[in-house]
């Protein structure tokens, strides 16, 4: 029986990035709300509400990232790694909820149009593109981490919303067509929802201990079955410990040749490099009856 854990953790630190993004976007939300009422702009107010939801999402992502580094305890032997998945799921839900707010506000304005100060809206929303775009750049290298990627999606979606508000306000200013503003709002909500769907489904799957994206179970099973001396495998499980680390446990039926430490270490390295699996637990069985009596048959 061999048990090994690869303690590879993300080298990047995002504490400063989260702090800057939360402060910058939090202050800008207050700025947006003030000018939204001053300009009588429902689209700018909807953008502010969306930004506020994303600030809360960034705050939860930051907390999740911090808890990811907590050391294991007697009551929590894996530490607080799972909270990073919970934070990613919460972020995805907030993005979907924000899309609902944008859609609702846009539909209301479509059927109840009113004049707005288009010039003020263009200036404020233009600042929003700069603020959100600059803070999103702080997380651009963390796409391999679902939690960091969620924060990046939040900020990019904010930048897209602000850009849409700028364009709609510009068209409204030059044409006077009041339907343009809510139409662009609906279009942006659909774009954001499409981009958020994969984050939502991935987060739900990881919370349910499903196989993480990018890992193909059939390929892992083929690798294990082709180990010298292996006559069958069962109880193969692959799941995510966090948004950064994946785990595997398996029973190997090896009636003749034992699994040496050298072979085990080579297997763990191959699983890590080829399948992004970092924590590996292997149970070797010598008797066929143990395998046949298991809940899952040998494969």
N, C-alpha and C positions, 0 to 999 in steps of 0.2 A: 504494500500500500504506500502510495506517495502523495504527499500534500505539500504544495508550494504556493506562495503568494508573491506576485510581482508588485512591488510598491512603487510603481511609476505614477507620479502625479504631475499635473500641469506645471510647467516652469514659469508660465506667465502669471503675473500678479495684476489683478484688475481693481484693486481697492481704490486707487486714485481715479481710474476711469469712471467707476460707478459714482464716486463722490462728485466729480466735476459734472457728470451728466445729470445727476439728480438736482444739484444746486442750480445749474444753468437753466435746465428745462422747467424747474419749479418756479423760478423767478419769472421766466418768460410766460408761463401760464397766467400768472397774475397780471402781467402786462397785456396779454391778449384779452383777458376777460374785461379789463377796463376799457380798452379800445373797441371791443365788440359791442358793448352797450353804447359807447359814444358814437360809433358809426352806424348803429342800428343794423348790424350784420349778423344774421343767424348762421351763415357759413363760417364766419370767424369764431363765433361762440362755440359752434360744434367742433371746430378745430381745437379750441381751448379745452373743451371737455375731453376730447380724444387725447390731447397732450397730458392732461391731468391723470387720466387712466394709465397712461404709459409711465408717468413719473412714479405712480404707485407700483407698477409692474417692475420698474427698475429697482425700486427699493426692496421688493421681495426677492428679486434676482440677486441683489447684493447680499442680503441676509442668507440666501441659499448658498451662495458662493463661499461665504464665511463659515457656515456650518459644515461645508464639505471638508474643511481642514481640521475639524474636531477629531481628536484622537479617540480610539475605541475605549470603552469602559466596561465594567462588569455587567451593566444593564443594557449596553448598546455595543455589541462586539464589533460591529462594522462602523462604529462612529455615527456621524450624522450625514452620511453620503447620500441617502435617499432624498434628503430635503432638496437637493439640487434638481431632481426630477419633478418634485412637487412644485418648486418655483417655476420651472419651465412650463408646467401644465397651467399654473395660475396665470402666467404671462399670456399664454395662448388664449385662455378664456377671456382675459381682459381685452385682448385685441379683437376678438369676435364681438364682445359686448360693445366695444367702441364703434365697430362697424355698424351695429344696430342703431346706436345713437346718431351717427352721421346719416344713415339712411332715413331714420325717422324725421330728423330736422330738415333734410332735403325735401322729403315728400311734403312736409308741412309748408315749406316755402314755395314749392312748386304750385300748390293750390291756393296759397295765400301770399302772393308776391307783395313786396314793399320796397320802397326806395332805400338805398344804402349809400354811404360815403365810400365810393369805390376807390378813390385815391388813398384814403387812410388804410383801407383793407389791403391794398397792394403792398404798401410799405411795411405794415406789421407782418403780413404773411411772408413777405420776402425775407424779413429778419428771421422768421421761423425756419425757412429753408436753410439759412446759414447756420443757425444754432443747432438744429437737429442734424444737419449734414456733418458739421464739425465734431459733434459728440459721437455720432455713429462711427466715425473714423477711428475712435479710440477702441472699438470692439471688432474691427474688421478682420483681425488675425485670429479670432477665437471661434471660427465657424465649425471647428471640430468638436466643440463643446456645445451641447444642446442648450444649456442655460445661457451661455454667453451669446450664442446665436439668437436666442430669443430676445435678449437685450438689443442686439444689433437690428433685428427686425422691427422692434418697437420704434427705434429712432429713425430708421429708413422710412417706415410707414408714416411717421410724423412729417418727415421732409416731403414725401409725396403729397400728403394732404395739404400742406402749406403751399406747395407748388401749384396744386390744383386750384386753391383759393386765389392765388395770384393771377392765374390765367383766366379764371372765371370773372374776377373783378376787372381785369383789363378789358375783356370782351364786353362786359356790362357797361364799362365806362365809355367805350367807343360806339356801341350799338344801341344801348338802352334796352336790350332784350333781357327781361328779368328771369326768364326760364333757364338761362345759361348757368347761373350759379347753382341751383339745386340739381341740374342735370350732371354737372361735373362732380358734385358731392356724391351722387349715387354711383357714378362710374368709379370714383376713387374707393368707395366702400367695397365695391365688388373686387377691385384689384387687390386691396389689402386682405380681404377674406380669402382669396385664392392663394396668396402668399403665406397666409397663416395656417392654412389647413394641414399642411404636412407637419408643422410644429405641434399642432393640437393632437393629431393622430399618433405621432411618434411619442409624445408625452404620455398619452393614455396607455399605449402599448407597454412602455417601460414601467409605468405604475402597476400594471397587471403582470409584471415579470415576463413579458413577452420577449421574443428574440429581437435584439437591437437591429436597427437598420444597417445594412451592409454586411451582415453575417448570414451566410447561407448554410443551413443545418446539414443539407445533403453533402456539401463539400467537407464540412467538419467530420461528419460520420464516415465519409470515404477515407479521410486521412487517418482516423482512428482504426478503422478496419484493416488498413494496410500496414499497421505496425507489425513488425516481425514477432510472431508468437501469439498474436491475438486471433482467437477463433470466433469471437462474438462480442458485442457490446450491448449494454442496456442501461436504463436510467440516465440517459444523456439529457442534461439540462443546461441551457444557456440563457443568461439573464443579465440585466444591468444593475450594478451596484450604485452607480451614479451616472451623471451625464458624461463622465469621462472614462469610467472603468467598467469592464464587462467581466463576467465570471462564467466558469464552466465546471460541472461535476459529471463524472461518468464512472460506470463499472466496466472493467475489462475482464473478459474470460480468457485467461492465459494458462492452460493446463500443463504446458511443458516448459516454456521459457519464462522466467521471471522478468519483470521490468526493472532493468538496472537503473541506478541513479543517473548515469551518463545518458541513457536513452530517454529517461523522463525529462531531464533538463533540456535536451535537444527538442523534445516534443513541445514543451512549454514555450520555448523560444519560437518555434515554428507557429504555434497557435497565436502568439503575441504579434509576430510580424505579418503573418498572412491573413489572420482573421480578427485582429484587434481584440484578443481575449487576454486579460492580464492576470486574473486569479484562477488557478487551475487546481482542482481536487480530483485525484484518480484513486479508485479502489480496485485493486487487482484480486481476482478470484481464481482459485486453482481447480475447484470442483464444479462440474457442469450443473449439478443439482441446484447450487446457489443461484445460478443464472436462470435456470428454468423456473424456479419458484418465485422469481421477482415479479413485481406488478407489470413490468414492461418486458416483453420477450426479447431474447438475444437477437441482434440484427447483424 
